[in-house]
Amino acid sequence: MREPHFWTVTDKRSRASAPMIKLLLTPLSMIYTWAGKRRIANATPEDVGVPVVCIGNLTLGGAGKTPVTAAARKYYLSKGLKAASLSRGYGGNMEGPHRVDPGVHAAGEVGDEPLMLAASGEAWISKDRPLGATSMKLDGVQIIVMDDGHQNPSLRKSLSIIVVDAANPIGNGHVFPKGPLREPVAEGLARADAVVLMGEGETPAALKNFSGVVLRARLVPLAPLPPGRYIAFAGIGRPERFFDSLQKQEGVELAEGVPFPDHHAFTRSDIDYLMKLSKERVARLVTTDKDHVRLSPDLKDHVLRASVEAKFEDEPAFAALLARVLQ
């Protein structure tokens, strides 16, 4: 989905803040908040006998959860443990539980983020999280790193980490559909052990009374792009962040940045437009890992992927946080 413009506006004097629209959406926001609170309060999280590390967030859209999930999985693998990620498989039509195979599955079957995670390690999908976790345990998985699910109470979590976009931490501060929040900030933070502030930005005022661990991280390129002109396109939570990161790379000239809604399913007309633009501007096409896996096989060879990883300012502190579940 493409975020409404007023989700990121906090100034009530601005026309873009859409006060009338937000007023009309207030009852729906209250119902959404009530339903989420009731679901969590009435749930009995299932303990499948395997530590579950949840990497979630407070808002709809991307904040950098998936790269943090990959970093956490990598840490546990470095300790000699069989660690794997577990996702709901948003955007895919398979219910699961299934172990994702990049050579067999497509994004339309398992979702783009699980497919991206499967490129660097073991990844599973399951609409039913406890059922997925149980299947993973039976397959020998010793540590489950759950990508998203902070608001899903069905599975007992050993450690809960929230990833926050430091440049736009809580949007306009309202719960969906009035704003981008999945739940009130205070309630989400109360169930969290740690917060990862992703990217540049001041520490949000909402974290003032947070008693957990607060870490800083940023997304860095796994490898620099070859120097040249590029047409970048992205269907992620905040495409502008991707475009800005490319312009910071030495030798990269961004001729155009084309945004799409998050999890966008690229059509033939989308690709034809991008190819035409690439030819007109004499520039190569580049996109994110998450978008690249949604391209058809015949197009992937014509589009470069700008792969990134989460880099923590204090790596030992991140390791110490993850080590809690091993004690």
C-alpha positions as a Markdown table, in Angstrom:
| # | Residue | x | y | z |
|---|---|---|---|---|
| 1 | Met | 0.0 | 0.0 | 0.0 |
| 2 | Arg | 1.0 | 3.6 | -0.5 |
| 3 | Glu | 1.0 | 5.6 | 2.7 |
| 4 | Pro | -1.4 | 8.6 | 2.8 |
| 5 | His | 0.5 | 11.8 | 2.9 |
| 6 | Phe | -1.0 | 12.9 | 6.3 |
| 7 | Trp | 0.5 | 9.8 | 8.0 |
| 8 | Thr | 3.8 | 11.7 | 8.2 |
| 9 | Val | 2.5 | 15.1 | 9.0 |
| 10 | Thr | 2.4 | 16.3 | 12.6 |
| 11 | Asp | 1.8 | 20.0 | 12.1 |
| 12 | Lys | -1.9 | 20.7 | 12.6 |
| 13 | Arg | -1.6 | 24.0 | 10.8 |
| 14 | Ser | -0.5 | 22.4 | 7.6 |
| 15 | Arg | -3.1 | 21.6 | 4.9 |
| 16 | Ala | -1.3 | 18.4 | 4.3 |
| 17 | Ser | -2.1 | 17.2 | 7.8 |
| 18 | Ala | -5.7 | 16.6 | 6.7 |
| 19 | Pro | -7.5 | 17.3 | 10.0 |
| 20 | Met | -11.0 | 16.5 | 8.6 |
| 21 | Ile | -9.9 | 13.1 | 7.2 |
| 22 | Lys | -8.2 | 12.2 | 10.5 |
| 23 | Leu | -11.3 | 13.2 | 12.4 |
| 24 | Leu | -13.5 | 10.9 | 10.2 |
| 25 | Leu | -11.0 | 8.1 | 10.7 |
| 26 | Thr | -10.9 | 8.4 | 14.5 |
| 27 | Pro | -13.7 | 5.9 | 15.2 |
| 28 | Leu | -12.0 | 3.3 | 12.9 |
| 29 | Ser | -8.7 | 3.9 | 14.7 |
| 30 | Met | -10.3 | 3.4 | 18.1 |
| 31 | Ile | -11.9 | 0.1 | 16.9 |
| 32 | Tyr | -8.5 | -1.1 | 15.5 |
| 33 | Thr | -6.8 | -0.2 | 18.8 |
| 34 | Trp | -9.4 | -1.9 | 20.9 |
| 35 | Ala | -9.3 | -5.0 | 18.7 |
| 36 | Gly | -5.5 | -5.3 | 18.9 |
| 37 | Lys | -5.5 | -4.7 | 22.7 |
| 38 | Arg | -8.2 | -7.3 | 23.2 |
| 39 | Arg | -6.5 | -9.9 | 21.0 |
| 40 | Ile | -3.2 | -9.6 | 23.0 |
| 41 | Ala | -4.9 | -9.6 | 26.4 |
| 42 | Asn | -7.0 | -12.7 | 25.7 |
| 43 | Ala | -4.2 | -14.7 | 24.1 |
| 44 | Thr | -2.2 | -17.5 | 25.7 |
| 45 | Pro | 1.2 | -17.5 | 23.8 |
| 46 | Glu | 2.3 | -21.0 | 22.9 |
| 47 | Asp | 5.8 | -22.2 | 24.0 |
| 48 | Val | 7.1 | -24.6 | 21.4 |
| 49 | Gly | 10.3 | -25.3 | 23.4 |
| 50 | Val | 12.6 | -23.2 | 21.1 |
| 51 | Pro | 13.8 | -19.7 | 21.9 |
| 52 | Val | 12.0 | -17.1 | 19.7 |
| 53 | Val | 13.6 | -13.7 | 19.0 |
| 54 | Cys | 11.0 | -11.4 | 17.5 |
| 55 | Ile | 12.1 | -8.5 | 15.3 |
| 56 | Gly | 9.0 | -6.2 | 15.0 |
| 57 | Asn | 8.0 | -2.6 | 14.8 |
| 58 | Leu | 5.3 | -0.2 | 15.8 |
| 59 | Thr | 4.3 | 1.1 | 12.4 |
| 60 | Leu | 3.1 | -0.2 | 9.1 |
| 61 | Gly | 5.7 | -0.1 | 6.3 |
| 62 | Gly | 9.4 | -0.6 | 6.3 |
| 63 | Ala | 11.7 | 0.3 | 9.1 |
| 64 | Gly | 14.6 | -2.1 | 8.5 |
| 65 | Lys | 13.2 | -5.2 | 10.2 |
| 66 | Thr | 14.4 | -7.7 | 7.6 |
| 67 | Pro | 18.1 | -6.7 | 7.6 |
| 68 | Val | 18.0 | -6.8 | 11.5 |
| 69 | Thr | 16.4 | -10.2 | 11.3 |
| 70 | Ala | 19.2 | -11.4 | 9.0 |
| 71 | Ala | 21.8 | -9.9 | 11.3 |
| 72 | Ala | 20.4 | -11.7 | 14.4 |
| 73 | Arg | 20.2 | -15.0 | 12.5 |
| 74 | Lys | 23.8 | -14.5 | 11.4 |
| 75 | Tyr | 24.9 | -14.0 | 15.1 |
| 76 | Tyr | 23.3 | -17.2 | 16.3 |
| 77 | Leu | 24.8 | -19.1 | 13.3 |
| 78 | Ser | 28.2 | -17.8 | 14.4 |
| 79 | Lys | 27.6 | -19.5 | 17.7 |
| 80 | Gly | 27.2 | -22.9 | 16.0 |
| 81 | Leu | 23.4 | -23.0 | 16.4 |
| 82 | Lys | 20.9 | -23.9 | 13.7 |
| 83 | Ala | 19.1 | -20.6 | 13.4 |
| 84 | Ala | 16.3 | -19.8 | 10.9 |
| 85 | Ser | 13.9 | -17.0 | 10.3 |
| 86 | Leu | 10.1 | -17.3 | 10.5 |
| 87 | Ser | 7.8 | -15.0 | 8.5 |
| 88 | Arg | 4.1 | -14.8 | 7.9 |
| 89 | Gly | 4.7 | -14.7 | 4.2 |
| 90 | Tyr | 2.9 | -11.5 | 3.5 |
| 91 | Gly | 2.0 | -11.2 | -0.2 |
| 92 | Gly | 2.3 | -14.9 | -0.8 |
| 93 | Asn | -0.5 | -17.4 | -1.4 |
| 94 | Met | 1.1 | -20.4 | 0.4 |
| 95 | Glu | -0.2 | -21.0 | 4.0 |
| 96 | Gly | 2.8 | -23.0 | 5.2 |
| 97 | Pro | 4.6 | -24.2 | 7.1 |
| 98 | His | 7.2 | -24.3 | 4.4 |
| 99 | Arg | 10.9 | -23.9 | 4.2 |
| 100 | Val | 11.6 | -21.3 | 1.6 |
| 101 | Asp | 13.7 | -22.4 | -1.4 |
| 102 | Pro | 14.9 | -19.5 | -3.6 |
| 103 | Gly | 15.4 | -22.0 | -6.5 |
| 104 | Val | 11.8 | -23.2 | -6.4 |
| 105 | His | 9.6 | -20.6 | -4.8 |
| 106 | Ala | 8.5 | -17.2 | -6.1 |
| 107 | Ala | 7.5 | -14.0 | -4.2 |
| 108 | Gly | 3.9 | -14.6 | -5.2 |
| 109 | Glu | 4.0 | -17.9 | -3.3 |
| 110 | Val | 6.0 | -17.1 | -0.1 |
| 111 | Gly | 6.3 | -13.3 | 0.0 |
| 112 | Asp | 9.2 | -11.1 | -0.9 |
| 113 | Glu | 10.9 | -10.7 | 2.5 |
| 114 | Pro | 11.1 | -14.5 | 3.2 |
| 115 | Leu | 12.5 | -15.0 | -0.3 |
| 116 | Met | 15.1 | -12.3 | 0.4 |
| 117 | Leu | 16.0 | -13.9 | 3.8 |
| 118 | Ala | 16.3 | -17.3 | 2.1 |
| 119 | Ala | 19.1 | -16.0 | -0.1 |
| 120 | Ser | 21.4 | -15.7 | 2.9 |
| 121 | Gly | 20.2 | -18.4 | 5.3 |
| 122 | Glu | 17.4 | -20.7 | 6.3 |
| 123 | Ala | 13.9 | -19.1 | 6.1 |
| 124 | Trp | 10.4 | -20.4 | 6.8 |
| 125 | Ile | 6.9 | -19.1 | 6.3 |
| 126 | Ser | 3.7 | -19.9 | 8.1 |
| 127 | Lys | 0.5 | -18.0 | 8.5 |
| 128 | Asp | 0.1 | -19.9 | 11.7 |
| 129 | Arg | 3.2 | -18.9 | 13.7 |
| 130 | Pro | 3.0 | -21.7 | 16.4 |
| 131 | Leu | 2.5 | -24.3 | 13.8 |
| 132 | Gly | 5.5 | -22.9 | 11.8 |
| 133 | Ala | 7.7 | -22.8 | 14.9 |
| 134 | Thr | 6.7 | -26.4 | 15.8 |
| 135 | Ser | 7.7 | -27.6 | 12.3 |
| 136 | Met | 11.0 | -25.7 | 12.5 |
| 137 | Lys | 11.8 | -27.4 | 15.8 |
| 138 | Leu | 11.0 | -30.8 | 14.4 |
| 139 | Asp | 13.4 | -30.0 | 11.5 |
| 140 | Gly | 16.2 | -29.3 | 14.0 |
| 141 | Val | 16.0 | -25.5 | 14.3 |
| 142 | Gln | 17.5 | -24.3 | 17.6 |
| 143 | Ile | 16.8 | -20.6 | 17.4 |
| 144 | Ile | 13.9 | -18.9 | 15.7 |
| 145 | Val | 14.2 | -15.3 | 14.5 |
| 146 | Met | 10.8 | -14.1 | 13.7 |
| 147 | Asp | 10.6 | -11.3 | 11.1 |
| 148 | Asp | 7.6 | -9.2 | 12.2 |
| 149 | Gly | 5.0 | -10.3 | 14.8 |
| 150 | His | 5.4 | -7.9 | 17.7 |
| 151 | Gln | 1.6 | -7.6 | 17.7 |
| 152 | Asn | 1.0 | -11.3 | 17.2 |
| 153 | Pro | 0.5 | -12.9 | 20.6 |
| 154 | Ser | 0.2 | -16.5 | 19.5 |
| 155 | Leu | 3.8 | -17.5 | 20.0 |
| 156 | Arg | 5.8 | -17.0 | 23.2 |
| 157 | Lys | 8.8 | -14.7 | 22.6 |
| 158 | Ser | 12.1 | -15.0 | 24.4 |
| 159 | Leu | 13.3 | -11.6 | 23.2 |
| 160 | Ser | 11.4 | -8.8 | 21.6 |
| 161 | Ile | 13.2 | -6.1 | 19.5 |
| 162 | Ile | 11.4 | -3.2 | 17.9 |
| 163 | Val | 13.0 | -1.5 | 14.9 |
| 164 | Val | 12.2 | 2.2 | 14.5 |
| 165 | Asp | 12.9 | 4.5 | 11.5 |
| 166 | Ala | 14.8 | 7.3 | 13.3 |
| 167 | Ala | 13.9 | 9.8 | 10.6 |
| 168 | Asn | 10.2 | 9.1 | 10.9 |
| 169 | Pro | 9.7 | 7.1 | 14.1 |
| 170 | Ile | 5.9 | 7.2 | 14.7 |
| 171 | Gly | 4.6 | 9.3 | 11.8 |
| 172 | Asn | 1.7 | 11.5 | 12.9 |
| 173 | Gly | 1.4 | 9.6 | 16.2 |
| 174 | His | -2.0 | 8.0 | 15.4 |
| 175 | Val | -3.0 | 4.4 | 15.1 |
| 176 | Phe | -4.1 | 2.9 | 11.7 |
| 177 | Pro | -6.0 | 4.1 | 9.7 |
| 178 | Lys | -5.7 | 7.5 | 11.2 |
| 179 | Gly | -1.9 | 7.1 | 11.1 |
| 180 | Pro | 0.8 | 4.4 | 10.5 |
| 181 | Leu | 0.9 | 3.0 | 14.1 |
| 182 | Arg | -0.1 | -0.6 | 14.6 |
| 183 | Glu | -0.8 | 0.1 | 18.3 |
| 184 | Pro | -0.3 | 3.0 | 20.8 |
| 185 | Val | 3.4 | 3.6 | 21.2 |
| 186 | Ala | 3.5 | 3.1 | 25.0 |
| 187 | Glu | 1.7 | -0.3 | 24.8 |
| 188 | Gly | 4.1 | -1.5 | 22.1 |
| 189 | Leu | 7.2 | -0.4 | 24.0 |
| 190 | Ala | 5.9 | -2.0 | 27.2 |
| 191 | Arg | 6.3 | -5.5 | 25.6 |
| 192 | Ala | 9.7 | -4.8 | 24.1 |
| 193 | Asp | 13.1 | -5.6 | 25.5 |
| 194 | Ala | 15.0 | -3.4 | 23.1 |
| 195 | Val | 14.6 | -0.7 | 20.3 |
| 196 | Val | 16.9 | -0.4 | 17.3 |
| 197 | Leu | 16.9 | 3.2 | 15.9 |
| 198 | Met | 17.6 | 2.7 | 12.2 |
| 199 | Gly | 19.2 | 5.5 | 10.3 |
| 200 | Glu | 19.8 | 9.2 | 11.1 |
| 201 | Gly | 17.5 | 11.1 | 13.4 |
| 202 | Glu | 17.1 | 12.3 | 16.9 |
| 203 | Thr | 16.1 | 9.9 | 19.7 |
| 204 | Pro | 12.3 | 10.0 | 19.8 |
| 205 | Ala | 10.6 | 11.6 | 22.8 |
| 206 | Ala | 8.5 | 8.5 | 23.1 |
| 207 | Leu | 11.6 | 6.6 | 24.2 |
| 208 | Lys | 12.3 | 8.9 | 27.1 |
| 209 | Asn | 10.8 | 6.5 | 29.7 |
| 210 | Phe | 11.7 | 3.3 | 27.9 |
| 211 | Ser | 13.7 | 1.1 | 30.3 |
| 212 | Gly | 15.0 | -1.4 | 27.7 |
| 213 | Val | 18.1 | -1.3 | 25.5 |
| 214 | Val | 18.3 | 1.3 | 22.8 |
| 215 | Leu | 20.7 | 0.6 | 19.9 |
| 216 | Arg | 21.7 | 2.6 | 16.8 |
| 217 | Ala | 22.1 | 1.0 | 13.4 |
| 218 | Arg | 22.1 | 2.0 | 9.7 |
| 219 | Leu | 21.8 | 0.2 | 6.4 |
| 220 | Val | 25.1 | -0.1 | 4.5 |
| 221 | Pro | 25.8 | -1.5 | 1.1 |
| 222 | Leu | 27.2 | -5.0 | 1.0 |
| 223 | Ala | 29.1 | -3.9 | -2.1 |
| 224 | Pro | 29.4 | -0.6 | -3.9 |
| 225 | Leu | 27.6 | -0.1 | -7.2 |
| 226 | Pro | 29.8 | 0.3 | -10.3 |
| 227 | Pro | 30.2 | 4.0 | -11.1 |
| 228 | Gly | 27.6 | 5.4 | -13.5 |
| 229 | Arg | 24.2 | 6.8 | -14.1 |
| 230 | Tyr | 21.2 | 4.9 | -12.6 |
| 231 | Ile | 17.4 | 4.8 | -12.6 |
| 232 | Ala | 16.4 | 3.5 | -9.2 |
| 233 | Phe | 13.0 | 2.1 | -8.4 |
| 234 | Ala | 11.6 | 0.7 | -5.2 |
| 235 | Gly | 8.4 | -0.7 | -3.7 |
| 236 | Ile | 9.3 | -0.5 | 0.0 |
| 237 | Gly | 8.0 | 1.4 | 3.0 |
| 238 | Arg | 10.0 | 4.6 | 2.3 |
| 239 | Pro | 11.5 | 4.5 | -1.2 |
| 240 | Glu | 13.1 | 7.9 | -0.7 |
| 241 | Arg | 15.5 | 6.5 | 1.9 |
| 242 | Phe | 16.8 | 4.0 | -0.7 |
| 243 | Phe | 17.2 | 6.8 | -3.3 |
| 244 | Asp | 19.1 | 9.0 | -0.8 |
| 245 | Ser | 21.4 | 6.1 | 0.1 |
| 246 | Leu | 22.4 | 5.6 | -3.6 |
| 247 | Gln | 23.3 | 9.3 | -4.0 |
| 248 | Lys | 25.7 | 9.0 | -1.1 |
| 249 | Gln | 27.7 | 6.3 | -2.9 |
| 250 | Glu | 30.8 | 7.6 | -4.7 |
| 251 | Gly | 30.6 | 7.5 | -8.4 |
| 252 | Val | 26.8 | 7.0 | -8.5 |
| 253 | Glu | 24.7 | 9.5 | -10.4 |
| 254 | Leu | 21.0 | 9.1 | -9.8 |
| 255 | Ala | 19.2 | 10.2 | -12.9 |
| 256 | Glu | 15.7 | 9.3 | -11.6 |
| 257 | Gly | 14.0 | 7.7 | -8.6 |
| 258 | Val | 10.7 | 5.9 | -9.2 |
| 259 | Pro | 8.7 | 5.0 | -6.1 |
| 260 | Phe | 6.1 | 2.2 | -5.9 |
| 261 | Pro | 3.8 | 1.1 | -3.1 |
| 262 | Asp | 5.2 | -1.3 | -0.5 |
| 263 | His | 5.2 | -4.9 | -1.7 |
| 264 | His | 4.2 | -3.7 | -5.2 |
| 265 | Ala | 3.7 | -6.5 | -7.8 |
| 266 | Phe | 5.4 | -5.2 | -10.9 |
| 267 | Thr | 3.4 | -5.4 | -14.0 |
| 268 | Arg | 4.5 | -5.6 | -17.6 |
| 269 | Ser | 3.6 | -1.9 | -18.1 |
| 270 | Asp | 5.7 | -1.0 | -15.0 |
| 271 | Ile | 8.8 | -2.7 | -16.4 |
| 272 | Asp | 8.2 | -1.3 | -20.0 |
| 273 | Tyr | 8.1 | 2.2 | -18.5 |
| 274 | Leu | 11.3 | 1.6 | -16.5 |
| 275 | Met | 13.1 | 0.2 | -19.5 |
| 276 | Lys | 12.0 | 3.1 | -21.6 |
| 277 | Leu | 13.1 | 5.5 | -19.0 |
| 278 | Ser | 16.5 | 3.7 | -18.7 |
| 279 | Lys | 17.0 | 4.0 | -22.5 |
| 280 | Glu | 16.0 | 7.7 | -22.6 |
| 281 | Arg | 18.3 | 8.7 | -19.7 |
| 282 | Val | 21.1 | 6.3 | -20.8 |
| 283 | Ala | 21.1 | 4.9 | -17.3 |
| 284 | Arg | 21.1 | 1.4 | -15.7 |
| 285 | Leu | 18.2 | 0.1 | -13.6 |
| 286 | Val | 18.8 | -0.6 | -10.0 |
| 287 | Thr | 16.5 | -1.7 | -7.1 |
| 288 | Thr | 16.5 | -3.2 | -3.7 |
| 289 | Asp | 16.9 | -6.9 | -2.8 |
| 290 | Lys | 13.2 | -6.9 | -1.7 |
| 291 | Asp | 12.1 | -5.6 | -5.1 |
| 292 | His | 14.5 | -7.7 | -7.1 |
| 293 | Val | 12.9 | -11.0 | -5.9 |
| 294 | Arg | 9.5 | -9.8 | -7.2 |
| 295 | Leu | 10.8 | -9.4 | -10.7 |
| 296 | Ser | 10.2 | -12.0 | -13.3 |
| 297 | Pro | 13.2 | -14.3 | -14.1 |
| 298 | Asp | 13.7 | -12.8 | -17.5 |
| 299 | Leu | 14.1 | -9.3 | -16.1 |
| 300 | Lys | 16.4 | -10.0 | -13.1 |
| 301 | Asp | 19.5 | -10.1 | -15.3 |
| 302 | His | 18.7 | -6.6 | -16.6 |
| 303 | Val | 18.3 | -4.9 | -13.2 |
| 304 | Leu | 21.1 | -4.5 | -10.6 |
| 305 | Arg | 20.4 | -5.1 | -7.0 |
| 306 | Ala | 21.7 | -2.8 | -4.3 |
| 307 | Ser | 22.1 | -5.2 | -1.4 |
| 308 | Val | 22.4 | -3.8 | 2.1 |
| 309 | Glu | 23.0 | -5.1 | 5.6 |
| 310 | Ala | 22.3 | -3.7 | 9.1 |
| 311 | Lys | 25.4 | -2.2 | 10.7 |
| 312 | Phe | 25.3 | -1.5 | 14.4 |
| 313 | Glu | 27.2 | 1.4 | 16.0 |
| 314 | Asp | 27.8 | -0.8 | 19.0 |
| 315 | Glu | 28.1 | -4.4 | 17.7 |
| 316 | Pro | 29.1 | -5.8 | 21.1 |
| 317 | Ala | 25.9 | -4.4 | 22.7 |
| 318 | Phe | 23.8 | -6.0 | 19.9 |
| 319 | Ala | 25.6 | -9.3 | 20.5 |
| 320 | Ala | 25.1 | -9.0 | 24.3 |
| 321 | Leu | 21.4 | -8.4 | 23.7 |
| 322 | Leu | 21.0 | -11.5 | 21.5 |
| 323 | Ala | 23.1 | -13.6 | 23.9 |
| 324 | Arg | 20.4 | -13.2 | 26.6 |
| 325 | Val | 18.4 | -16.1 | 25.1 |
| 326 | Leu | 21.4 | -18.4 | 25.2 |
| 327 | Gln | 21.9 | -18.1 | 29.0 |
